[in-house]
Amino acid sequence: MRIASTGLFLLAAIVNLAPMSGAFSVSRMEALYGIPLEGSNLEILLRHRAILLGIVGALLFGATIHPPLRMTALAAGLVSMLSFVVVAYVVGDYNTDLQRVARIDVLASGLLLLGGVFHRMAP
């Protein structure tokens, strides 16, 4: 159970760390979300989002090494990913790239939740 929990937290960490590349590259950010970054305001917001996702990803990764962090990382990861899914659903009319991000977040949330269950079941 411990190894499975660690692996699932690691997968969730990777999902959250992947957008960090957008913090350093406008073209990477445009490719991730399928939208042109027109204007500095949108660039600032999306780069900041990338950094915040990196923080959540770092916490999830830290939880793979230090299991006492897992419940905190679980909460942060679920709130981060599922809030994006809810906002996308409420706003609607999003492109296929954002639909892909939402689907990945749903899948990663499920895996993270399962990792939390395995963590709680481990002796």
VMD Tcl script that builds the backbone (N, CA, C; Angstrom):
set m [mol new atoms 369]
animate dup $m
set s [atomselect $m all]
$s set {name element resname resid chain x y z} {
  {N N MET 1 A 0.805 -1.193 0.000}
  {CA C MET 1 A 0.000 0.000 0.000}
  {C C MET 1 A 0.854 1.266 0.000}
  {N N ARG 2 A 1.960 1.217 0.723}
  {CA C ARG 2 A 2.824 2.402 0.793}
  {C C ARG 2 A 3.414 2.748 -0.568}
  {N N ILE 3 A 3.870 1.737 -1.282}
  {CA C ILE 3 A 4.471 1.980 -2.596}
  {C C ILE 3 A 3.418 2.514 -3.566}
  {N N ALA 4 A 2.220 1.938 -3.523}
  {CA C ALA 4 A 1.142 2.409 -4.396}
  {C C ALA 4 A 0.788 3.851 -4.068}
  {N N SER 5 A 0.686 4.168 -2.797}
  {CA C SER 5 A 0.373 5.532 -2.374}
  {C C SER 5 A 1.441 6.500 -2.856}
  {N N THR 6 A 2.690 6.133 -2.681}
  {CA C THR 6 A 3.795 6.980 -3.119}
  {C C THR 6 A 3.738 7.207 -4.625}
  {N N GLY 7 A 3.504 6.144 -5.374}
  {CA C GLY 7 A 3.426 6.260 -6.831}
  {C C GLY 7 A 2.289 7.161 -7.284}
  {N N LEU 8 A 1.137 7.058 -6.637}
  {CA C LEU 8 A -0.011 7.878 -7.014}
  {C C LEU 8 A 0.223 9.350 -6.663}
  {N N PHE 9 A 0.839 9.608 -5.531}
  {CA C PHE 9 A 1.183 10.990 -5.189}
  {C C PHE 9 A 2.207 11.543 -6.177}
  {N N LEU 10 A 3.129 10.694 -6.607}
  {CA C LEU 10 A 4.127 11.127 -7.580}
  {C C LEU 10 A 3.469 11.480 -8.918}
  {N N LEU 11 A 2.521 10.683 -9.363}
  {CA C LEU 11 A 1.812 11.000 -10.608}
  {C C LEU 11 A 1.083 12.341 -10.501}
  {N N ALA 12 A 0.429 12.578 -9.379}
  {CA C ALA 12 A -0.267 13.853 -9.175}
  {C C ALA 12 A 0.732 15.009 -9.137}
  {N N ALA 13 A 1.899 14.772 -8.570}
  {CA C ALA 13 A 2.938 15.807 -8.535}
  {C C ALA 13 A 3.384 16.162 -9.948}
  {N N ILE 14 A 3.583 15.154 -10.778}
  {CA C ILE 14 A 4.016 15.386 -12.164}
  {C C ILE 14 A 2.969 16.196 -12.925}
  {N N VAL 15 A 1.693 15.855 -12.750}
  {CA C VAL 15 A 0.616 16.592 -13.422}
  {C C VAL 15 A 0.653 18.071 -13.020}
  {N N ASN 16 A 0.921 18.344 -11.754}
  {CA C ASN 16 A 0.941 19.726 -11.281}
  {C C ASN 16 A 2.231 20.452 -11.612}
  {N N LEU 17 A 3.316 19.730 -11.736}
  {CA C LEU 17 A 4.594 20.367 -12.067}
  {C C LEU 17 A 4.742 20.647 -13.560}
  {N N ALA 18 A 4.061 19.880 -14.399}
  {CA C ALA 18 A 4.200 20.029 -15.852}
  {C C ALA 18 A 3.941 21.452 -16.349}
  {N N PRO 19 A 2.907 22.150 -15.880}
  {CA C PRO 19 A 2.667 23.511 -16.378}
  {C C PRO 19 A 3.712 24.539 -15.945}
  {N N MET 20 A 4.610 24.168 -15.043}
  {CA C MET 20 A 5.657 25.110 -14.607}
  {C C MET 20 A 6.484 25.620 -15.783}
  {N N SER 21 A 6.608 24.813 -16.823}
  {CA C SER 21 A 7.379 25.248 -17.985}
  {C C SER 21 A 6.790 26.513 -18.594}
  {N N GLY 22 A 5.484 26.716 -18.423}
  {CA C GLY 22 A 4.829 27.906 -18.941}
  {C C GLY 22 A 5.237 29.179 -18.212}
  {N N ALA 23 A 5.761 29.053 -17.023}
  {CA C ALA 23 A 6.200 30.235 -16.274}
  {C C ALA 23 A 7.414 30.885 -16.928}
  {N N PHE 24 A 8.103 30.145 -17.762}
  {CA C PHE 24 A 9.338 30.637 -18.365}
  {C C PHE 24 A 9.241 30.840 -19.877}
  {N N SER 25 A 8.095 30.476 -20.466}
  {CA C SER 25 A 7.983 30.536 -21.919}
  {C C SER 25 A 6.546 30.825 -22.344}
  {N N VAL 26 A 6.364 31.931 -23.028}
  {CA C VAL 26 A 5.037 32.284 -23.537}
  {C C VAL 26 A 4.569 31.242 -24.547}
  {N N SER 27 A 5.450 30.795 -25.430}
  {CA C SER 27 A 5.045 29.816 -26.443}
  {C C SER 27 A 4.612 28.502 -25.789}
  {N N ARG 28 A 5.280 28.118 -24.723}
  {CA C ARG 28 A 4.900 26.889 -24.007}
  {C C ARG 28 A 3.522 27.058 -23.368}
  {N N MET 29 A 3.270 28.217 -22.797}
  {CA C MET 29 A 1.979 28.493 -22.174}
  {C C MET 29 A 0.867 28.462 -23.218}
  {N N GLU 30 A 1.123 29.056 -24.378}
  {CA C GLU 30 A 0.129 29.044 -25.456}
  {C C GLU 30 A -0.157 27.623 -25.920}
  {N N ALA 31 A 0.880 26.799 -25.976}
  {CA C ALA 31 A 0.710 25.403 -26.390}
  {C C ALA 31 A -0.067 24.600 -25.341}
  {N N LEU 32 A 0.166 24.865 -24.068}
  {CA C LEU 32 A -0.528 24.144 -23.007}
  {C C LEU 32 A -2.031 24.385 -23.022}
  {N N TYR 33 A -2.425 25.634 -23.251}
  {CA C TYR 33 A -3.830 26.007 -23.109}
  {C C TYR 33 A -4.525 26.311 -24.425}
  {N N GLY 34 A -3.790 26.322 -25.520}
  {CA C GLY 34 A -4.396 26.527 -26.823}
  {C C GLY 34 A -4.995 27.907 -27.019}
  {N N ILE 35 A -4.398 28.894 -26.358}
  {CA C ILE 35 A -4.879 30.270 -26.509}
  {C C ILE 35 A -3.689 31.192 -26.718}
  {N N PRO 36 A -3.866 32.235 -27.515}
  {CA C PRO 36 A -2.778 33.205 -27.665}
  {C C PRO 36 A -2.713 34.108 -26.430}
  {N N LEU 37 A -1.519 34.361 -25.972}
  {CA C LEU 37 A -1.350 35.262 -24.826}
  {C C LEU 37 A -1.222 36.681 -25.353}
  {N N GLU 38 A -2.353 37.297 -25.551}
  {CA C GLU 38 A -2.388 38.649 -26.090}
  {C C GLU 38 A -2.419 39.636 -24.932}
  {N N GLY 39 A -1.345 40.347 -24.775}
  {CA C GLY 39 A -1.275 41.352 -23.723}
  {C C GLY 39 A -0.575 40.835 -22.489}
  {N N SER 40 A 0.026 41.767 -21.802}
  {CA C SER 40 A 0.816 41.403 -20.625}
  {C C SER 40 A -0.056 40.951 -19.459}
  {N N ASN 41 A -1.304 41.425 -19.365}
  {CA C ASN 41 A -2.163 41.040 -18.241}
  {C C ASN 41 A -2.428 39.539 -18.226}
  {N N LEU 42 A -2.800 38.992 -19.374}
  {CA C LEU 42 A -3.057 37.557 -19.459}
  {C C LEU 42 A -1.772 36.761 -19.237}
  {N N GLU 43 A -0.675 37.250 -19.764}
  {CA C GLU 43 A 0.609 36.575 -19.554}
  {C C GLU 43 A 0.956 36.522 -18.074}
  {N N ILE 44 A 0.772 37.630 -17.372}
  {CA C ILE 44 A 1.064 37.674 -15.931}
  {C C ILE 44 A 0.194 36.676 -15.179}
  {N N LEU 45 A -1.101 36.660 -15.470}
  {CA C LEU 45 A -2.014 35.751 -14.777}
  {C C LEU 45 A -1.655 34.285 -15.020}
  {N N LEU 46 A -1.376 33.938 -16.265}
  {CA C LEU 46 A -1.087 32.534 -16.563}
  {C C LEU 46 A 0.295 32.108 -16.070}
  {N N ARG 47 A 1.242 33.006 -16.101}
  {CA C ARG 47 A 2.555 32.650 -15.544}
  {C C ARG 47 A 2.451 32.466 -14.030}
  {N N HIS 48 A 1.660 33.314 -13.388}
  {CA C HIS 48 A 1.454 33.178 -11.947}
  {C C HIS 48 A 0.747 31.858 -11.647}
  {N N ARG 49 A -0.232 31.483 -12.473}
  {CA C ARG 49 A -0.923 30.203 -12.317}
  {C C ARG 49 A 0.075 29.045 -12.412}
  {N N ALA 50 A 0.994 29.147 -13.352}
  {CA C ALA 50 A 2.006 28.098 -13.513}
  {C C ALA 50 A 2.860 27.963 -12.257}
  {N N ILE 51 A 3.212 29.082 -11.666}
  {CA C ILE 51 A 4.025 29.050 -10.445}
  {C C ILE 51 A 3.239 28.450 -9.287}
  {N N LEU 52 A 1.960 28.829 -9.153}
  {CA C LEU 52 A 1.134 28.255 -8.088}
  {C C LEU 52 A 0.964 26.749 -8.263}
  {N N LEU 53 A 0.787 26.299 -9.499}
  {CA C LEU 53 A 0.709 24.856 -9.741}
  {C C LEU 53 A 2.026 24.179 -9.380}
  {N N GLY 54 A 3.128 24.876 -9.629}
  {CA C GLY 54 A 4.426 24.343 -9.247}
  {C C GLY 54 A 4.558 24.173 -7.742}
  {N N ILE 55 A 3.991 25.110 -6.995}
  {CA C ILE 55 A 4.015 25.005 -5.532}
  {C C ILE 55 A 3.213 23.791 -5.078}
  {N N VAL 56 A 2.030 23.606 -5.653}
  {CA C VAL 56 A 1.211 22.429 -5.315}
  {C C VAL 56 A 1.950 21.153 -5.719}
  {N N GLY 57 A 2.557 21.167 -6.906}
  {CA C GLY 57 A 3.320 20.004 -7.356}
  {C C GLY 57 A 4.494 19.697 -6.440}
  {N N ALA 58 A 5.176 20.735 -5.979}
  {CA C ALA 58 A 6.305 20.536 -5.054}
  {C C ALA 58 A 5.825 19.950 -3.727}
  {N N LEU 59 A 4.673 20.418 -3.251}
  {CA C LEU 59 A 4.109 19.856 -2.020}
  {C C LEU 59 A 3.750 18.386 -2.214}
  {N N LEU 60 A 3.140 18.063 -3.341}
  {CA C LEU 60 A 2.804 16.662 -3.623}
  {C C LEU 60 A 4.062 15.805 -3.741}
  {N N PHE 61 A 5.084 16.352 -4.385}
  {CA C PHE 61 A 6.340 15.609 -4.489}
  {C C PHE 61 A 6.974 15.430 -3.106}
  {N N GLY 62 A 6.952 16.493 -2.311}
  {CA C GLY 62 A 7.477 16.393 -0.944}
  {C C GLY 62 A 6.760 15.323 -0.145}
  {N N ALA 63 A 5.467 15.164 -0.395}
  {CA C ALA 63 A 4.687 14.149 0.317}
  {C C ALA 63 A 5.087 12.734 -0.080}
  {N N THR 64 A 5.699 12.573 -1.259}
  {CA C THR 64 A 6.177 11.238 -1.632}
  {C C THR 64 A 7.395 10.850 -0.795}
  {N N ILE 65 A 8.148 11.852 -0.379}
  {CA C ILE 65 A 9.358 11.626 0.410}
  {C C ILE 65 A 9.062 11.637 1.907}
  {N N HIS 66 A 8.123 12.492 2.302}
  {CA C HIS 66 A 7.793 12.678 3.722}
  {C C HIS 66 A 6.293 12.413 3.920}
  {N N PRO 67 A 5.917 11.143 4.155}
  {CA C PRO 67 A 4.507 10.767 4.230}
  {C C PRO 67 A 3.631 11.581 5.191}
  {N N PRO 68 A 4.146 12.134 6.291}
  {CA C PRO 68 A 3.265 12.950 7.137}
  {C C PRO 68 A 2.657 14.165 6.406}
  {N N LEU 69 A 3.229 14.552 5.279}
  {CA C LEU 69 A 2.676 15.657 4.484}
  {C C LEU 69 A 1.511 15.233 3.590}
  {N N ARG 70 A 1.253 13.965 3.493}
  {CA C ARG 70 A 0.326 13.474 2.472}
  {C C ARG 70 A -1.098 14.006 2.600}
  {N N MET 71 A -1.629 14.103 3.784}
  {CA C MET 71 A -3.015 14.574 3.901}
  {C C MET 71 A -3.113 16.060 3.541}
  {N N THR 72 A -2.108 16.838 3.914}
  {CA C THR 72 A -2.079 18.254 3.533}
  {C C THR 72 A -1.924 18.386 2.022}
  {N N ALA 73 A -1.019 17.609 1.455}
  {CA C ALA 73 A -0.802 17.638 0.010}
  {C C ALA 73 A -2.040 17.143 -0.733}
  {N N LEU 74 A -2.692 16.140 -0.194}
  {CA C LEU 74 A -3.927 15.629 -0.795}
  {C C LEU 74 A -4.976 16.738 -0.874}
  {N N ALA 75 A -5.172 17.447 0.222}
  {CA C ALA 75 A -6.163 18.531 0.249}
  {C C ALA 75 A -5.796 19.624 -0.749}
  {N N ALA 76 A -4.543 20.049 -0.746}
  {CA C ALA 76 A -4.112 21.108 -1.663}
  {C C ALA 76 A -4.253 20.674 -3.118}
  {N N GLY 77 A -3.858 19.455 -3.414}
  {CA C GLY 77 A -3.940 18.951 -4.781}
  {C C GLY 77 A -5.372 18.837 -5.271}
  {N N LEU 78 A -6.243 18.303 -4.419}
  {CA C LEU 78 A -7.641 18.163 -4.819}
  {C C LEU 78 A -8.318 19.519 -5.009}
  {N N VAL 79 A -8.078 20.437 -4.092}
  {CA C VAL 79 A -8.677 21.773 -4.228}
  {C C VAL 79 A -8.175 22.439 -5.505}
  {N N SER 80 A -6.885 22.342 -5.762}
  {CA C SER 80 A -6.308 22.968 -6.950}
  {C C SER 80 A -6.899 22.395 -8.235}
  {N N MET 81 A -6.862 21.091 -8.365}
  {CA C MET 81 A -7.303 20.473 -9.619}
  {C C MET 81 A -8.821 20.525 -9.796}
  {N N LEU 82 A -9.553 20.208 -8.747}
  {CA C LEU 82 A -11.011 20.169 -8.888}
  {C C LEU 82 A -11.623 21.559 -9.001}
  {N N SER 83 A -10.983 22.568 -8.427}
  {CA C SER 83 A -11.510 23.929 -8.592}
  {C C SER 83 A -11.401 24.356 -10.057}
  {N N PHE 84 A -10.334 23.943 -10.743}
  {CA C PHE 84 A -10.222 24.240 -12.173}
  {C C PHE 84 A -11.349 23.568 -12.944}
  {N N VAL 85 A -11.624 22.324 -12.618}
  {CA C VAL 85 A -12.676 21.572 -13.306}
  {C C VAL 85 A -14.031 22.245 -13.081}
  {N N VAL 86 A -14.308 22.636 -11.853}
  {CA C VAL 86 A -15.589 23.278 -11.538}
  {C C VAL 86 A -15.713 24.618 -12.255}
  {N N VAL 87 A -14.658 25.420 -12.230}
  {CA C VAL 87 A -14.705 26.718 -12.908}
  {C C VAL 87 A -14.912 26.525 -14.412}
  {N N ALA 88 A -14.209 25.580 -14.998}
  {CA C ALA 88 A -14.374 25.312 -16.429}
  {C C ALA 88 A -15.809 24.890 -16.732}
  {N N TYR 89 A -16.381 24.044 -15.906}
  {CA C TYR 89 A -17.748 23.579 -16.115}
  {C C TYR 89 A -18.748 24.733 -15.973}
  {N N VAL 90 A -18.571 25.558 -14.949}
  {CA C VAL 90 A -19.500 26.665 -14.697}
  {C C VAL 90 A -19.431 27.699 -15.820}
  {N N VAL 91 A -18.216 28.051 -16.242}
  {CA C VAL 91 A -18.055 29.055 -17.294}
  {C C VAL 91 A -18.455 28.477 -18.648}
  {N N GLY 92 A -18.013 27.249 -18.933}
  {CA C GLY 92 A -18.343 26.586 -20.190}
  {C C GLY 92 A -17.664 27.209 -21.390}
  {N N ASP 93 A -18.000 26.716 -22.560}
  {CA C ASP 93 A -17.501 27.235 -23.834}
  {C C ASP 93 A -15.971 27.347 -23.878}
  {N N TYR 94 A -15.297 26.290 -23.445}
  {CA C TYR 94 A -13.838 26.299 -23.457}
  {C C TYR 94 A -13.329 25.448 -24.617}
  {N N ASN 95 A -12.069 25.683 -24.981}
  {CA C ASN 95 A -11.495 24.999 -26.137}
  {C C ASN 95 A -11.089 23.558 -25.799}
  {N N THR 96 A -10.671 22.828 -26.813}
  {CA C THR 96 A -10.317 21.415 -26.615}
  {C C THR 96 A -9.069 21.248 -25.756}
  {N N ASP 97 A -8.165 22.222 -25.791}
  {CA C ASP 97 A -6.969 22.129 -24.945}
  {C C ASP 97 A -7.342 22.253 -23.465}
  {N N LEU 98 A -8.250 23.172 -23.152}
  {CA C LEU 98 A -8.695 23.300 -21.762}
  {C C LEU 98 A -9.539 22.102 -21.348}
  {N N GLN 99 A -10.277 21.522 -22.295}
  {CA C GLN 99 A -11.033 20.307 -22.009}
  {C C GLN 99 A -10.064 19.173 -21.646}
  {N N ARG 100 A -8.959 19.097 -22.364}
  {CA C ARG 100 A -7.931 18.081 -22.065}
  {C C ARG 100 A -7.364 18.312 -20.667}
  {N N VAL 101 A -7.077 19.562 -20.318}
  {CA C VAL 101 A -6.555 19.889 -18.979}
  {C C VAL 101 A -7.567 19.463 -17.914}
  {N N ALA 102 A -8.848 19.764 -18.130}
  {CA C ALA 102 A -9.882 19.397 -17.158}
  {C C ALA 102 A -9.961 17.878 -16.998}
  {N N ARG 103 A -9.890 17.162 -18.102}
  {CA C ARG 103 A -9.945 15.694 -18.031}
  {C C ARG 103 A -8.737 15.130 -17.283}
  {N N ILE 104 A -7.574 15.682 -17.556}
  {CA C ILE 104 A -6.370 15.247 -16.846}
  {C C ILE 104 A -6.509 15.536 -15.360}
  {N N ASP 105 A -7.055 16.700 -15.014}
  {CA C ASP 105 A -7.239 17.047 -13.602}
  {C C ASP 105 A -8.227 16.111 -12.910}
  {N N VAL 106 A -9.286 15.714 -13.610}
  {CA C VAL 106 A -10.237 14.758 -13.027}
  {C C VAL 106 A -9.549 13.423 -12.783}
  {N N LEU 107 A -8.814 12.943 -13.776}
  {CA C LEU 107 A -8.102 11.678 -13.637}
  {C C LEU 107 A -7.061 11.755 -12.520}
  {N N ALA 108 A -6.261 12.816 -12.514}
  {CA C ALA 108 A -5.227 12.960 -11.487}
  {C C ALA 108 A -5.844 13.093 -10.093}
  {N N SER 109 A -6.993 13.749 -9.991}
  {CA C SER 109 A -7.676 13.868 -8.694}
  {C C SER 109 A -8.115 12.501 -8.196}
  {N N GLY 110 A -8.645 11.689 -9.097}
  {CA C GLY 110 A -9.039 10.339 -8.713}
  {C C GLY 110 A -7.855 9.502 -8.251}
  {N N LEU 111 A -6.757 9.606 -8.982}
  {CA C LEU 111 A -5.552 8.866 -8.595}
  {C C LEU 111 A -5.009 9.366 -7.255}
  {N N LEU 112 A -5.037 10.681 -7.064}
  {CA C LEU 112 A -4.562 11.263 -5.806}
  {C C LEU 112 A -5.446 10.820 -4.646}
  {N N LEU 113 A -6.743 10.823 -4.849}
  {CA C LEU 113 A -7.665 10.366 -3.812}
  {C C LEU 113 A -7.397 8.906 -3.462}
  {N N LEU 114 A -7.182 8.088 -4.482}
  {CA C LEU 114 A -6.845 6.687 -4.250}
  {C C LEU 114 A -5.523 6.571 -3.480}
  {N N GLY 115 A -4.561 7.421 -3.824}
  {CA C GLY 115 A -3.298 7.444 -3.082}
  {C C GLY 115 A -3.511 7.789 -1.620}
  {N N GLY 116 A -4.437 8.695 -1.355}
  {CA C GLY 116 A -4.765 9.040 0.033}
  {C C GLY 116 A -5.407 7.877 0.770}
  {N N VAL 117 A -6.282 7.144 0.082}
  {CA C VAL 117 A -6.909 5.959 0.684}
  {C C VAL 117 A -5.846 4.911 1.001}
  {N N PHE 118 A -4.955 4.660 0.046}
  {CA C PHE 118 A -3.882 3.694 0.280}
  {C C PHE 118 A -2.989 4.138 1.435}
  {N N HIS 119 A -2.733 5.420 1.517}
  {CA C HIS 119 A -1.898 5.947 2.608}
  {C C HIS 119 A -2.566 5.660 3.957}
  {N N ARG 120 A -3.863 5.912 4.021}
  {CA C ARG 120 A -4.587 5.701 5.292}
  {C C ARG 120 A -4.666 4.216 5.657}
  {N N MET 121 A -4.676 3.340 4.652}
  {CA C MET 121 A -4.787 1.896 4.891}
  {C C MET 121 A -3.446 1.272 5.243}
  {N N ALA 122 A -2.353 1.956 4.918}
  {CA C ALA 122 A -1.016 1.377 5.164}
  {C C ALA 122 A -0.769 1.301 6.670}
  {N N PRO 123 A -0.100 0.239 7.094}
  {CA C PRO 123 A 0.198 0.098 8.548}
  {C C PRO 123 A 1.211 1.126 9.009}
}
mol reanalyze $m
mol bondsrecalc $m
mol representation Tube
mol addrep $m
